[in-house]
């Protein structure tokens, strides 16, 4: 397999969901801000994967109950501080076409299209913030480039009974997506594994021009969600491929760990099961891996819930922005700003 030099990737992390199936845990916190196994927050997994893959800048698109999420990013990830390895910012809904809220996952990115103009990336990564896994994103990038794809969707086999809450793909032998179904009542099984369906992980790579055009056209049609609106349409008109997450390899994984571990923790049952998976002397997913670390809070954050609930967000902070659909591109910040 030929090696292709890494490209500049702009990462947009979707962290605005209410997590209604996790209520009452999400009564006062966004799902990505929920604690996981003590010192971690759910958002730490996607951010660790992006930083370990040397992807920067990273913008976290937040909306629902953002205070505790922002406070965690400040304390654990250095939000607002210069960092040599990555740049991290938070974006809140603002003065776009729907002031004060994102109307869906695609609308969250649509309201921030100016970031593509400002950074001029080779690829845009749109990643979910609410899953437990390790992933080398650069391997997915290689897959995308080798197939001359316009869209790549990270995919994993899941049991049919769980696939009805996810996006499900039907693919050809080479991985090209033939059909994308969002939360189908009767998920299409994998032909060679009839008990499972091929599900989207909520992680996408886009060619920037394809993404920008698709979002503008979707907004004109009053469509605002990636899984429900954009992907079913784009997989019929563009070169869209499913990246098999089972092929992803990160260093430091122990022999007894489950290969290709990925969990959607969108329900209380799944949330508790995933925490059980990381417990014990031989866990399915080991939280400690010095070669691919998952960053964790170091200041007793998990015991500070009341304080975090009262935290106030400065609306004019340079690292907590308001979306502006028609905002002019800003000049690139100097290297000292955290690239």
C-alpha positions in Angstrom: 0.0 0.0 0.0 1.5 3.3 -1.0 1.9 6.0 1.6 0.4 9.4 0.9 1.7 12.5 2.7 -0.8 13.6 5.4 -3.0 16.5 4.5 -4.2 19.5 6.5 -7.4 18.5 8.2 -9.9 20.9 9.9 -11.8 19.0 12.6 -15.3 20.0 13.6 -16.6 18.0 16.7 -20.3 17.8 17.1 -20.9 18.2 20.8 -24.3 20.0 21.0 -26.7 17.1 21.5 -29.2 16.9 24.4 -28.8 13.2 24.9 -32.5 12.7 25.8 -32.1 9.0 26.1 -29.6 9.6 28.9 -32.0 11.7 31.0 -31.8 12.5 33.9 -28.0 12.3 33.6 -28.2 15.0 30.9 -30.6 17.3 32.8 -27.8 19.7 33.5 -25.0 18.6 31.2 -24.4 17.9 27.5 -23.9 14.2 26.8 -20.2 14.8 25.8 -19.6 16.3 29.2 -20.8 13.3 31.2 -18.2 11.6 33.4 -16.8 8.3 32.2 -14.9 5.9 34.5 -14.1 8.7 37.0 -11.6 11.1 35.6 -12.7 11.1 32.0 -15.5 12.9 30.1 -17.0 11.3 27.0 -15.7 14.1 24.8 -12.1 13.1 25.8 -12.1 10.1 23.5 -12.7 12.0 20.2 -10.4 14.8 21.2 -7.6 12.4 22.2 -8.0 10.6 18.9 -7.7 13.8 16.9 -4.8 15.1 18.9 -2.9 11.8 18.8 -3.5 11.8 15.1 -1.9 15.2 14.9 -4.9 17.0 13.6 -5.4 20.7 14.2 -7.2 23.0 14.5 -10.2 21.4 16.3 -13.5 23.3 16.8 -16.0 21.9 19.3 -19.5 22.9 18.2 -21.5 23.1 21.5 -25.0 24.1 22.2 -27.1 22.3 25.0 -25.9 23.0 28.5 -22.4 24.0 27.4 -21.0 25.3 30.8 -19.6 22.1 32.2 -18.3 21.0 28.8 -16.4 24.3 28.4 -15.1 24.2 31.9 -13.7 20.7 31.4 -12.1 21.8 28.1 -10.4 24.7 29.9 -9.2 22.6 32.8 -8.1 19.4 31.0 -7.5 20.5 27.4 -6.0 24.0 27.9 -8.9 25.8 26.1 -7.7 29.4 25.8 -4.0 28.6 26.3 -1.4 28.4 23.6 -0.4 24.8 22.9 2.4 23.6 20.6 0.6 20.5 19.5 -3.0 21.6 18.7 -5.4 24.4 18.7 -8.8 24.0 20.3 -11.7 26.3 20.3 -15.4 26.1 21.2 -18.2 27.5 18.9 -21.7 28.3 20.2 -24.7 29.1 18.1 -24.9 32.7 17.2 -26.0 35.2 14.6 -26.6 32.8 11.8 -29.8 32.0 9.9 -31.3 30.6 13.1 -29.9 32.8 16.0 -29.2 31.0 19.2 -29.5 27.4 18.2 -28.3 24.8 15.8 -31.2 23.1 13.9 -29.3 19.9 13.4 -25.9 18.4 13.0 -25.5 19.7 9.4 -26.8 23.1 10.4 -24.1 23.3 13.1 -21.5 23.0 10.4 -23.4 25.2 8.0 -23.4 28.0 10.5 -19.6 27.7 10.6 -18.7 27.4 6.9 -16.4 30.5 7.3 -14.0 28.2 9.1 -13.3 26.4 5.9 -12.7 29.7 4.1 -10.4 30.8 6.9 -8.3 27.6 7.3 -8.4 26.3 3.7 -8.0 22.7 4.7 -7.4 19.8 2.3 -10.0 17.8 4.2 -12.7 18.4 6.8 -13.3 15.9 9.5 -16.8 16.1 11.1 -16.7 13.8 14.1 -19.3 12.9 16.8 -18.3 13.7 20.4 -20.2 10.9 22.2 -18.5 7.5 21.5 -15.9 5.4 23.4 -13.1 4.2 21.1 -9.5 4.7 20.0 -8.8 5.6 16.3 -5.9 6.7 14.2 -7.7 9.2 12.0 -4.7 9.4 9.6 -5.4 5.8 8.6 -8.9 6.8 7.6 -7.4 9.7 5.7 -5.2 7.3 3.7 -8.2 5.2 2.8 -10.0 8.3 1.6 -7.2 9.5 -0.6 -6.4 6.1 -2.0 -10.0 5.7 -3.3 -10.2 9.3 -4.5 -13.3 9.6 -2.3 -15.3 12.8 -1.9 -16.9 11.5 1.3 -15.7 8.8 3.7 -17.8 7.4 6.6 -16.2 5.4 9.4 -18.2 2.2 9.8 -18.5 -0.7 12.2 -20.6 -3.9 12.3 -23.3 -3.7 15.1 -26.0 -6.2 16.1 -29.2 -5.7 14.2 -31.2 -4.9 17.3 -28.9 -1.9 18.0 -28.6 -0.7 14.4 -32.1 0.8 14.3 -30.7 3.7 16.3 -27.8 4.4 14.0 -27.1 5.2 10.3 -26.9 2.0 8.3 -25.0 1.5 5.0 -25.2 -0.9 2.2 -21.8 -1.1 0.4 -20.2 -2.8 -2.6 -17.2 -5.1 -2.3 -14.8 -2.2 -2.6 -16.5 -0.2 0.2 -18.4 2.3 -2.0 -21.7 3.2 -0.3 -24.7 2.3 -2.4 -27.4 3.3 0.2 -27.5 5.1 3.5 -30.5 4.7 5.8 -30.8 6.7 9.0 -32.2 4.8 11.9 -34.1 2.3 9.8 -36.9 0.2 11.4 -35.6 -2.9 9.6 -31.8 -2.5 9.2 -30.2 -4.2 6.2 -27.9 -7.0 7.4 -24.4 -7.6 6.2 -24.6 -10.4 3.5 -21.8 -12.4 5.1 -23.0 -11.7 8.7 -26.7 -11.7 8.8 -26.9 -10.9 12.5 -25.2 -7.6 12.1 -25.5 -4.4 10.0 -22.9 -2.0 8.8 -23.4 1.2 10.9 -22.0 4.7 10.7 -19.8 5.8 13.6 -20.8 9.4 13.1 -17.3 10.2 11.8 -17.0 11.7 8.4 -14.2 13.0 6.1 -15.3 15.4 3.4 -13.6 17.2 0.5 -14.1 20.8 1.5 -15.9 22.0 -1.6 -18.2 19.0 -1.6 -19.2 19.7 2.0 -19.7 23.4 1.5 -21.9 23.0 -1.6 -23.9 20.2 0.0 -24.6 22.3 3.1 -25.7 25.3 1.2 -28.1 23.2 -1.0 -29.4 21.4 2.1 -30.1 24.7 3.9 -32.0 25.9 0.8 -34.2 22.7 1.1 -34.6 23.3 4.8 -32.6 20.1 5.6 -30.4 20.2 8.6 -29.1 16.8 9.6 -26.2 14.7 8.2 -27.7 11.3 8.8 -31.3 12.0 7.9 -30.8 14.5 5.1 -27.3 14.9 3.6 -25.8 11.4 3.5 -28.7 9.6 1.9 -28.6 12.1 -0.9 -24.8 12.5 -1.2 -24.2 8.7 -1.4 -26.3 8.6 -4.6 -24.5 11.6 -6.3 -20.9 11.5 -5.0 -18.0 9.1 -4.5 -18.8 8.0 -0.9 -17.0 5.1 0.8 -17.3 3.3 4.1 -14.1 3.1 6.0 -13.9 -0.3 7.9 -13.0 0.7 11.4 -11.9 -2.9 12.1 -8.9 -2.3 9.9 -7.7 0.6 12.1 -4.7 -0.1 14.3 -3.4 2.0 17.1 -0.2 1.2 19.1 -0.2 -0.1 22.7 -3.4 -2.2 22.6 -3.1 -5.2 24.9 -3.7 -8.7 23.6 -6.8 -9.3 25.7 -8.5 -6.1 24.6 -11.4 -6.2 22.1 -10.1 -5.3 18.7 -12.0 -2.5 17.0 -13.7 -1.5 20.3 -16.4 1.2 19.7 -19.4 1.9 21.7 -22.3 4.3 21.2 -23.2 5.3 24.8 -26.5 7.0 23.9 -28.6 5.2 26.5 -28.2 4.7 30.2 -27.8 0.9 29.6 -25.1 1.4 27.0 -23.4 4.0 29.1 -23.2 1.6 32.1 -22.2 -1.3 30.0 -19.3 0.6 28.5 -18.0 1.6 31.9 -18.1 -2.1 32.9 -16.0 -2.8 29.8 -13.1 -0.7 31.1 -13.2 -2.2 34.6 -11.2 -5.1 36.0 -7.7 -6.5 35.4 -8.4 -7.5 31.8 -10.8 -5.0 30.4 -12.2 -5.1 26.9 -11.0 -1.5 26.5 -8.0 -0.4 28.6 -8.1 3.3 29.5 -4.4 3.4 30.1 -2.3 3.3 26.9 0.9 5.4 27.0 1.3 5.0 23.2 -2.3 6.3 22.5 -3.3 8.1 25.6 -6.9 9.2 26.4 -6.6 12.4 28.3 -8.3 12.7 31.7 -9.0 15.4 34.2 -6.3 15.9 36.8 -8.0 18.1 39.3 -10.8 16.2 40.8 -13.3 17.5 38.2 -15.7 14.7 38.9 -16.4 16.0 42.4 -17.0 19.6 41.3 -20.5 19.2 39.7 -22.2 22.0 41.6 -19.4 24.5 40.8 -19.4 23.6 37.1 -23.2 24.0 36.9 -22.7 27.6 38.1 -19.8 28.4 35.7 -20.4 31.3 33.5 -19.2 31.5 29.9 -17.7 34.7 28.6 -19.5 35.4 25.3 -16.7 37.3 23.9 -13.9 34.9 24.8 -11.5 34.4 21.8 -11.8 30.6 22.2 -15.6 30.6 22.6 -17.1 31.9 19.4 -20.6 32.6 18.1 -21.5 31.1 14.8 -22.0 33.5 11.9 -23.3 32.1 8.7 -22.2 35.1 6.7 -19.2 36.1 8.7 -16.1 37.2 6.8 -13.1 34.9 6.9 -10.6 36.0 9.5 -6.9 36.1 9.1 -4.9 33.1 10.2 -3.8 33.5 13.8 0.0 33.5 14.5 1.7 30.2 15.3 1.9 31.2 19.0 -1.9 30.9 19.2 -1.7 27.1 19.5 -1.0 25.5 16.2 
